[in-house]
């Protein structure tokens, strides 16, 4: 809204005005453009701050690697990918396959439908293999839950995050 207003102000200044000198017009334009830049900069800072707040969002189910996978399966069944971004390693040490899971909320509808189909019938196989701050969870997934894979996880501040798959 504020950006639109500032852009409209620039358009008005650019319009011909009887009796206004070109130096006055240039000063007005410079002032309006500076204001627009400040508004855009402020908007970017707010977006960054919101992202930082989301970055620190954690959940009780992250205290256990198997629970992280169960959360993925339950959420996929509902088609709710809103918290998946919080499952990625906060230090960004994850692979591109994990990124596709973590950024599912931003995917196009057909990609989300595909992800839902792959994980909605998923199930954990056995116990997680934990070695220090790393874990591997074997799981079945796919439309018939007949494909096996291992999800690698990493522990950060006593919580488990996806790191590889």
Secondary structure, DSSP 8 states (H G I E B T S, - for coil): -HHHHHHHHHHHHHS--TT--HHHHHHHHHHHHHHHHHHHHHHHHHHHHHHHHHHT---GGGGSHHHHHHHHHHHHHHT--TTGGGGB-TT----HHHHHHHTGGGS-HHHHHHHHHHHTT-EE-S--EEETTEEEEEEEESTTS-EEEEEEEEEETTEEEEEE-
